[in-house]
Structure formats: C-alpha cells, structure tokens
Amino acid sequence: MKKIAIILICLILLSGCTIVRIDTKSIENIVSVVLSKDNKLFNQIGKGYKYYIPRGVNYLDTTELNNKLYSNGNYYYLYIDVISYYHNKETKYEVDEKAYYSKPININGKKGYLEINKVNDKYFIEFMYNYAKIESLVPKNMIEDVVLDASYILSTIKFNNNVIKLMLNSEFFTNREEKYDIFTSKKETKNFLQYEEEIINE
C-alpha cells in the first residue's frame, strides 16, 4: 500500500501540473492569466472559426459571424472578423484616460484591447482580442465576471484558413452594404446601446 502511495505522489510531482490562481477582483490579472494560457477547448463551431463557451454562459443565436450569448442576466455579443484575420490587419488602439478602464493587449503575439465605459448606471464593456470582439452592457458588480467569461471565449477563438478562403472566394461577403470594423471603439456610437434597449424592452 505504501508503495502505491509513493508511486502516486511521484507521478503527481513529476507530471509538471501547475495550479494558477486567478484573482477575480483584478481585471488586469484575469485578462493576463486567461489569455496567456494555450487553451484548445471548443464547443461551438461557426463559419471559419470555433471557440469555447465556459460553464454558465449560454449560446442563443448566430447571425452570419455575430453570436449572441447570455449569462446571469447579461447578453454578450461576440463578433468574429474573419476578413481582418485573413488579411492580417494590424490592431491599433489608443488608451482613453477618461474611460473607467482602458488598456491595449498584446499576449502571445495576439493583439487587442479592453475598454470599459460608464453608461448611465451600467458599464459598457468592449473586449477585442485575436480578431474577435465581445461587447456587453452590465452592472458594475458584474464587470469582473463578464471579463472572465469574455477572456475564456476570446482566448479559444481558432480560425480555419481553408474555410475562410472558400468564403472569401465565394459570394459570402458580397452584397454587404454595412461595413463593420471591430477595431474601432464604439463608445461614440449609439448603435449597440439602442439594440440593447430594444432587447430589454421586448
């Protein structure tokens, strides 16, 4: 019995397993710890991409490359920019000193930003990373939870170059009248907030 116990302890010690504690009260720590992990999980597949939705987050709907998710009373809007990914478009972001939180991200060679702005009594989160963006309008006490969920989702975005190439060569992106740039902060536009209000008033 002692030999089995010693063997098990040795296996655990030699396996190189590490436990990383995430301080969920620190936005910066949440982002840096989760995005730096090489997470290969996925449970959602879209046109040219796949990603992982963590426990507690529910998938609701997809419109083209836009996904609608829900968790704890909050809607998450996930936008996938396969065109910018395919053409390797550079992300540019300037820190906004007036924002509640504003920081560029550059982890594992993937760039983005996290910006949070107060809108009336809620907080508008814009989290862009690896050619995908999550937006959500949440109460202050939910900011860290939403950033944690968004970090897990964005860290797992994986693109399928072959599918994207076929899409770009087909008529998938033709007849698109509306141009959307996920790299541009939406703090000066009302489109998202109007859409959010329509959902709440339904």
C-alpha positions in Angstrom: 0.0 0.0 0.0 2.8 2.4 0.9 4.5 1.7 -2.5 1.3 2.6 -4.4 1.0 5.8 -2.4 4.7 6.7 -3.1 4.2 6.0 -6.8 1.1 8.2 -7.0 2.9 11.1 -5.2 5.9 10.8 -7.5 3.6 10.8 -10.6 1.9 13.9 -9.4 5.1 15.7 -8.6 6.8 14.7 -11.9 3.8 15.4 -14.1 4.5 19.1 -14.0 1.0 20.1 -13.1 0.6 23.6 -12.0 -2.3 25.4 -10.5 -2.7 29.1 -11.4 -4.9 31.1 -9.1 -6.9 33.8 -10.8 -7.5 36.9 -8.7 -11.1 37.6 -9.9 -11.1 41.0 -8.3 -8.4 42.3 -10.6 -9.4 42.9 -14.2 -5.7 43.0 -15.3 -4.9 39.7 -13.6 -8.0 38.0 -15.1 -7.0 39.1 -18.6 -3.3 38.3 -18.4 -3.7 34.8 -16.8 -6.5 33.6 -19.0 -5.3 34.9 -22.3 -1.7 33.6 -21.7 -3.0 30.0 -21.4 -2.9 27.9 -24.6 -6.5 26.7 -24.4 -7.5 24.2 -27.1 -11.1 23.6 -25.9 -14.1 24.3 -28.1 -17.8 23.6 -28.0 -19.1 26.0 -30.7 -18.3 25.9 -34.4 -19.1 28.7 -36.8 -18.3 29.5 -40.5 -14.5 29.5 -40.5 -14.0 29.6 -36.7 -14.6 27.7 -33.5 -14.5 28.7 -29.8 -15.3 27.6 -26.3 -18.2 28.8 -24.1 -17.5 28.4 -20.4 -19.9 26.9 -18.0 -22.7 29.3 -17.1 -22.7 31.0 -20.5 -25.5 30.0 -22.9 -25.4 30.3 -26.7 -28.6 31.9 -28.0 -28.2 32.7 -31.7 -25.9 33.4 -34.7 -26.4 35.9 -37.4 -23.7 35.5 -40.1 -20.5 36.0 -38.0 -22.2 37.5 -34.9 -23.0 35.4 -31.9 -25.4 36.2 -29.1 -24.7 34.7 -25.7 -26.3 35.0 -22.3 -25.2 34.7 -18.7 -26.6 35.8 -15.3 -28.9 38.4 -16.8 -26.3 39.8 -19.2 -26.2 39.5 -23.0 -22.8 39.1 -24.7 -22.4 40.0 -28.4 -19.5 38.2 -30.0 -18.3 39.5 -33.4 -15.8 37.5 -35.5 -13.8 39.4 -38.0 -12.5 36.7 -40.4 -11.7 39.2 -43.1 -9.2 41.1 -40.9 -7.8 37.8 -39.7 -7.3 36.5 -43.2 -5.6 39.8 -44.3 -3.6 40.0 -41.1 -4.9 43.5 -40.3 -3.0 45.3 -37.6 -4.8 46.3 -34.4 -4.3 49.9 -33.3 -5.7 51.2 -30.0 -5.1 54.4 -28.0 -5.7 54.4 -24.3 -8.6 56.5 -23.2 -7.8 58.3 -20.0 -11.5 59.2 -19.5 -12.7 55.6 -19.6 -13.4 53.5 -16.4 -10.8 51.0 -17.7 -8.7 51.2 -20.9 -5.8 49.1 -21.9 -4.2 47.6 -25.0 -3.5 43.9 -25.1 -0.6 42.1 -26.6 -0.3 38.5 -25.4 1.2 35.5 -27.3 1.5 37.6 -30.4 -2.2 38.4 -30.5 -3.4 42.0 -30.0 -6.5 43.7 -28.9 -7.8 46.0 -26.2 -10.2 46.1 -23.2 -12.2 49.3 -22.7 -15.0 49.8 -20.1 -17.1 53.0 -20.1 -19.9 54.0 -17.7 -23.2 54.5 -19.5 -25.9 55.8 -17.2 -26.0 53.3 -14.3 -24.3 50.4 -16.2 -20.9 49.7 -17.8 -20.3 49.1 -21.5 -17.5 46.5 -22.0 -15.6 46.3 -25.3 -13.1 43.5 -25.3 -11.3 42.8 -28.6 -8.6 40.1 -28.9 -7.5 37.8 -31.7 -9.8 39.2 -34.4 -12.9 38.8 -32.3 -14.8 41.2 -30.1 -17.2 40.8 -27.2 -19.5 43.7 -26.1 -21.8 43.7 -23.1 -23.7 46.3 -21.0 -23.6 45.2 -17.4 -24.0 46.4 -13.8 -20.8 47.4 -12.0 -20.8 44.3 -9.7 -20.8 42.0 -12.8 -17.8 43.6 -14.6 -15.2 41.0 -13.4 -17.4 38.0 -14.1 -18.1 39.2 -17.7 -14.4 40.0 -18.3 -13.6 36.5 -17.1 -16.1 34.8 -19.4 -15.0 37.0 -22.3 -11.4 36.2 -21.7 -12.1 32.5 -21.8 -14.1 32.9 -25.0 -11.7 35.1 -26.8 -8.7 33.0 -25.8 -10.1 30.0 -27.5 -11.0 31.5 -30.9 -9.5 29.4 -33.6 -9.8 30.1 -37.3 -10.0 27.6 -40.2 -8.0 29.1 -43.1 -9.3 26.8 -45.7 -13.0 27.6 -44.9 -12.3 31.3 -44.7 -10.5 31.2 -48.1 -13.5 29.5 -49.6 -15.8 32.0 -48.0 -13.8 34.9 -49.4 -13.7 33.4 -52.9 -17.4 32.8 -52.9 -20.2 35.3 -52.7 -20.5 35.1 -48.9 -19.2 38.6 -48.4 -20.7 40.2 -51.5 -23.8 42.4 -51.3 -22.8 43.6 -47.8 -24.0 47.1 -47.5 -22.9 47.7 -43.9 -19.2 47.9 -43.1 -18.3 47.0 -39.6 -14.8 47.4 -38.0 -14.3 45.6 -34.7 -11.0 47.5 -34.2 -12.8 50.8 -33.7 -14.1 51.6 -30.3 -17.9 52.1 -30.2 -18.0 54.5 -27.3 -19.0 57.4 -29.5 -21.8 55.5 -31.3 -25.3 54.5 -30.0 -26.0 51.5 -32.2 -25.1 48.8 -29.6 -26.9 50.6 -26.8 -30.1 51.2 -28.9 -30.0 47.5 -29.8 -29.6 46.6 -26.1 -32.5 48.8 -25.1 -34.7 47.2 -27.7 -33.9 43.7 -26.3 -34.6 44.9 -22.7 -38.0 46.4 -23.8 -39.2 43.3 -25.6 
